[in-house]
């Protein structure tokens, strides 16, 4: 594991929940959406090489543009056969775990809950 990933993982697992529990530290919905954006950027960075490799392999038997179009959503969340959500790939990245923890904490602190 790369050192920066270990650092992010540590922050997501230990520091972020402690900060969120502090009443002085309150994330706004804009902050939460920014965390979501960082998660999606990290996911795209992880998925891009996989999609490109699959498109190159597919292009051996079909037109490249057709393959790229078909694989452009590979790894995204989708709806299953019974209407359930099948989660996408790489939501276990530290950025995504931090965003999820922040949203859960934000949701927990809502007065209507």
C-alpha positions as CSV (number, residue, x, y, z in Angstrom):
1,X,0.0,0.0,0.0
2,X,1.3,3.4,-0.9
3,X,2.2,5.7,2.0
4,X,-0.4,8.4,1.1
5,X,-3.1,5.8,0.9
6,X,-2.1,4.5,4.4
7,X,-2.3,8.1,5.7
8,X,-5.7,8.7,4.1
9,X,-6.9,5.3,5.4
10,X,-5.8,6.2,8.9
11,X,-7.5,9.6,8.7
12,X,-10.7,8.1,7.5
13,X,-10.7,5.4,10.2
14,X,-9.7,7.4,13.2
15,X,-9.4,11.1,12.9
16,X,-12.5,11.9,10.8
17,X,-15.1,10.2,13.1
18,X,-13.5,12.0,16.1
19,X,-13.7,15.4,14.3
20,X,-17.3,14.8,13.2
21,X,-18.3,13.9,16.8
22,X,-17.1,17.3,18.0
23,X,-20.0,19.9,18.1
24,X,-17.5,22.6,17.0
25,X,-16.9,20.8,13.8
26,X,-20.0,20.7,11.7
27,X,-19.9,19.8,8.0
28,X,-22.3,21.5,5.7
29,X,-24.0,19.8,2.8
30,X,-21.5,21.5,0.5
31,X,-18.6,20.0,2.4
32,X,-20.3,16.6,2.2
33,X,-20.8,17.0,-1.6
34,X,-17.2,17.9,-1.9
35,X,-16.2,14.7,-0.1
36,X,-18.5,12.8,-2.6
37,X,-16.7,14.5,-5.5
38,X,-13.3,13.4,-4.1
39,X,-14.6,9.9,-3.8
40,X,-15.8,9.9,-7.4
41,X,-12.6,11.3,-8.7
42,X,-10.6,8.6,-6.9
43,X,-13.0,5.9,-8.3
44,X,-12.6,7.3,-11.9
45,X,-8.8,7.3,-11.5
46,X,-9.0,3.6,-10.4
47,X,-11.5,2.6,-13.1
48,X,-10.0,4.3,-16.1
49,X,-7.1,1.9,-16.7
50,X,-9.4,-1.1,-16.3
51,X,-11.9,0.4,-18.8
52,X,-9.2,1.2,-21.3
53,X,-7.7,-2.3,-21.1
54,X,-11.1,-3.9,-21.5
55,X,-11.9,-1.6,-24.5
56,X,-8.6,-2.5,-26.2
57,X,-9.4,-6.2,-25.7
58,X,-12.9,-5.7,-27.0
59,X,-11.6,-3.7,-30.0
60,X,-10.0,-6.8,-31.4
61,X,-13.4,-8.1,-32.4
62,X,-15.6,-5.0,-32.6
63,X,-15.2,-1.3,-33.4
64,X,-13.2,0.6,-30.7
65,X,-15.8,3.4,-30.3
66,X,-18.6,0.8,-29.7
67,X,-16.4,-0.9,-27.1
68,X,-15.6,2.4,-25.4
69,X,-19.3,3.4,-25.3
70,X,-20.3,0.1,-23.8
71,X,-17.6,0.1,-21.2
72,X,-18.0,3.8,-20.2
73,X,-20.2,2.7,-17.3
74,X,-18.3,-0.4,-16.3
75,X,-17.8,-0.3,-12.5
76,X,-20.7,2.1,-11.8
77,X,-23.6,1.2,-9.5
78,X,-26.5,-0.3,-11.3
79,X,-30.0,-1.7,-10.7
80,X,-30.2,-5.5,-10.3
81,X,-32.9,-7.8,-11.7
82,X,-35.2,-7.3,-8.7
83,X,-34.8,-3.5,-8.5
84,X,-32.1,-3.7,-5.9
85,X,-28.9,-1.6,-6.2
86,X,-25.7,-3.4,-7.1
87,X,-22.9,-1.2,-5.7
88,X,-20.2,-0.1,-8.0
89,X,-16.5,-0.9,-7.8
90,X,-14.0,1.0,-5.6
91,X,-16.3,2.4,-3.0
92,X,-13.9,0.9,-0.5
93,X,-11.2,3.6,-1.3
94,X,-10.3,5.8,1.7
95,X,-11.9,8.9,0.1
96,X,-15.2,7.0,-0.3
97,X,-15.1,5.6,3.2
98,X,-14.5,9.1,4.6
99,X,-17.4,10.5,2.6
100,X,-19.7,7.7,3.7
101,X,-18.7,8.2,7.4
102,X,-19.3,12.0,7.1
103,X,-22.7,11.5,5.5
104,X,-23.7,8.9,8.2
105,X,-22.6,11.3,11.0
106,X,-24.4,14.2,9.4
107,X,-27.6,12.0,9.0
108,X,-27.3,10.9,12.7
109,X,-27.2,14.5,13.9
110,X,-30.3,15.6,12.0
111,X,-33.1,16.7,14.5
112,X,-35.8,14.8,12.7
113,X,-34.2,11.5,13.3
